[in-house]
Amino acid sequence: MRRWGMTGKQLEFTSFYAAARGDCLRIVLVTVGDRQLAEDLVAEAFTRAWASWRTVRRHPAPQAWVVRTALNLNVSWWRHRRRETALDGRDSVAPGGGGSGPDGELLAAVRRLPVRQQQVIILRVFFDLDARATAQALGIAPGTVGVHLHRALAALRAQMISAPASQEATE
C-alpha cells in the first residue's frame, strides 16, 4: 500500500514517531535536564530506531527502546565529554523554569537519584511499563527493578517530605 510515495514501513514508522516523540523527549529531558541535549539524544535515538525498525517494531515497548537508546547515548556523550572539559553544572538546571513549583521540585528530586533508579522511575511511572518490560528495556532482572523502584520511591519520599519542612523553617 503506497500513499504519497511512502511504503508501509515508512508510514508505520512515521505514525510511531508522531505519536511517541513528545513522550520520549519529556522523559529524556527529565533525566538530562538540558532541552537541547535531550532533543539531540531523542533525534539520534529515533534515527537508530528507523535504521533498526524491523527489530524495534517487534520490541514489547518501542517507546522504551527509544528512551533507553537516548539515555545510553547520553552516557556515551558524557563519558566522551568528561575527557574534554570539566562538568559545567548542567545537572543543576531544572527543565521548564528552574525547579519552581511541585513539578519542578519532583523533577529535581528524580534527577538527584542514582542513574539506574532514575531509569526505573521513568519507565515504571512515566511509561507505565510493568516490571518485566522495564527489566527487558534496561537489561536487568525483574526483581532488580523492584529493588530499584523501592529504593527510589523511599528516597523521593524522604526528599519531598524534608523539602517542605526545610522551607517552613526558613519562613
Phi, psi and omega per residue, in radians:
M1 nan 2.146 -3.129
R2 -2.057 2.416 3.095
R3 -2.464 2.154 -3.101
W4 0.948 0.584 3.104
G5 1.335 0.219 -3.130
M6 -1.753 2.487 3.072
T7 -1.426 2.985 3.102
G8 -1.065 -0.678 3.116
K9 -1.084 -0.757 -3.133
Q10 -1.153 -0.743 3.114
L11 -1.098 -0.768 -3.132
E12 -1.094 -0.799 -3.134
F13 -1.180 -0.688 3.140
T14 -1.068 -0.741 3.120
S15 -1.241 -0.599 3.050
F16 -1.094 -0.804 -3.138
Y17 -1.042 -0.828 -3.110
A18 -1.092 -0.666 -3.104
A19 -1.369 -0.552 -2.970
A20 -1.781 -0.363 -2.996
R21 -1.002 -0.825 -3.095
G22 -1.057 -0.810 3.127
D23 -1.119 -0.779 -3.134
C24 -1.076 -0.752 -3.133
L25 -1.098 -0.774 3.135
R26 -1.071 -0.732 -3.104
I27 -1.190 -0.755 3.111
V28 -1.170 -0.653 3.121
L29 -1.080 -0.685 3.097
V30 -1.051 -0.683 -3.090
T31 -1.312 -0.817 -3.022
V32 -1.567 -0.466 3.087
G33 1.311 0.148 -3.118
D34 -2.319 1.981 -3.029
R35 -1.054 -0.791 -3.107
Q36 -1.112 -0.771 3.104
L37 -1.101 -0.756 3.128
A38 -1.051 -0.750 3.117
E39 -1.099 -0.728 3.111
D40 -1.111 -0.770 -3.132
L41 -1.115 -0.748 -3.134
V42 -1.179 -0.701 3.109
A43 -1.074 -0.775 3.120
E44 -1.145 -0.691 3.127
A45 -1.117 -0.721 3.095
F46 -1.179 -0.587 3.066
T47 -1.088 -0.759 3.107
R48 -1.194 -0.597 3.083
A49 -1.117 -0.715 3.114
W50 -1.102 -0.750 -3.130
A51 -1.121 -0.509 -3.126
S52 -2.018 0.558 -2.972
W53 -1.023 -0.625 3.138
R54 -1.044 -0.658 3.119
T55 -1.375 -0.797 -3.057
V56 -1.119 -0.686 -3.097
R57 -1.139 -0.413 3.105
R58 -1.567 -0.114 3.120
H59 -1.115 2.506 -3.122
P60 -1.074 -0.444 3.131
A61 -2.501 1.479 -3.092
P62 -1.023 -0.591 3.088
Q63 -1.107 -0.728 3.123
A64 -1.119 -0.623 3.088
W65 -1.066 -0.780 -3.140
V66 -1.121 -0.790 -3.138
V67 -1.096 -0.798 3.138
R68 -1.057 -0.729 3.106
T69 -1.092 -0.766 3.121
A70 -1.092 -0.733 3.133
L71 -1.168 -0.660 3.058
N72 -1.121 -0.699 3.084
L73 -1.089 -0.642 3.108
N74 -1.107 -0.741 3.108
V75 -1.093 -0.781 3.113
S76 -1.080 -0.745 3.131
W77 -1.093 -0.767 -3.110
W78 -1.110 -0.765 3.126
R79 -1.083 -0.740 3.123
H80 -1.160 -0.772 -3.086
R81 -1.174 -0.639 -3.088
R82 -1.149 -0.432 3.066
R83 -1.271 -0.423 -3.069
E84 -1.568 -0.824 -3.072
T85 -2.457 2.877 3.066
A86 -1.283 2.771 3.088
L87 -1.083 2.451 -3.088
D88 -1.833 0.265 3.082
G89 1.372 0.359 -3.101
R90 -1.147 -0.372 3.132
D91 -1.196 -0.339 -3.105
S92 -1.492 -0.071 -3.123
V93 -1.566 2.238 3.126
A94 -1.660 2.435 3.130
P95 -1.187 2.531 3.007
G96 1.280 0.502 2.981
G97 2.194 0.321 2.951
G98 1.431 0.315 2.992
G99 1.553 0.321 3.098
S100 -1.476 2.588 3.128
G101 1.443 2.909 -3.078
P102 -1.113 -0.647 3.136
D103 -1.121 -0.767 3.118
G104 -1.118 -0.677 3.107
E105 -1.146 -0.725 3.135
L106 -1.148 -0.782 3.127
L107 -1.093 -0.700 3.098
A108 -1.115 -0.686 3.120
A109 -1.147 -0.706 3.103
V110 -1.098 -0.724 -3.137
R111 -1.167 -0.360 3.104
R112 -1.418 -0.209 3.115
L113 -1.256 2.759 2.992
P114 -1.042 2.688 -3.007
V115 -0.974 -0.807 -3.098
R116 -1.114 -0.666 3.103
Q117 -1.178 -0.663 3.064
Q118 -1.027 -0.818 -3.102
Q119 -1.085 -0.748 3.139
V120 -1.129 -0.783 3.111
I121 -1.040 -0.787 -3.108
I122 -1.087 -0.834 -3.094
L123 -1.257 -0.692 -3.111
R124 -1.336 -0.719 -3.043
V125 -1.585 -0.934 -3.071
F126 -1.287 -0.701 -3.138
F127 -1.621 -0.187 3.123
D128 0.985 0.696 3.077
L129 -1.454 2.654 3.054
D130 -1.396 3.055 -3.062
A131 -1.093 -0.674 -3.118
R132 -1.138 -0.815 3.138
A133 -1.166 -0.658 3.094
T134 -1.114 -0.779 3.127
A135 -1.062 -0.728 -3.135
Q136 -1.158 -0.722 -3.135
A137 -1.145 -0.588 -3.101
L138 -1.662 -0.166 -3.140
G139 1.263 0.624 3.125
I140 -2.269 3.015 3.131
A141 -1.349 2.594 3.112
P142 -1.011 -0.616 3.097
G143 -1.122 -0.606 3.108
T144 -1.166 -0.608 3.069
V145 -1.038 -0.793 3.138
G146 -1.077 -0.709 3.129
V147 -1.120 -0.828 3.139
H148 -1.113 -0.678 3.118
L149 -1.123 -0.787 3.129
H150 -1.043 -0.834 -3.128
R151 -1.138 -0.711 -3.130
A152 -1.133 -0.774 -3.141
L153 -1.132 -0.676 3.099
A154 -1.116 -0.735 3.134
A155 -1.165 -0.726 3.121
L156 -1.132 -0.742 3.108
R157 -1.018 -0.806 -3.131
A158 -1.114 -0.734 3.136
Q159 -1.150 -0.766 -3.064
M160 -1.275 -0.548 3.104
I161 -1.303 -0.701 -3.115
S162 -1.292 -0.462 -3.137
A163 -1.112 -0.874 3.109
P164 -1.123 -0.632 3.141
A165 -1.129 -0.707 3.134
S166 -1.249 -0.529 3.082
Q167 -1.203 -0.693 3.136
E168 -1.165 -0.593 -3.118
A169 -1.196 -0.541 -3.127
T170 -1.466 -0.273 -3.113
E171 -1.496 nan nan
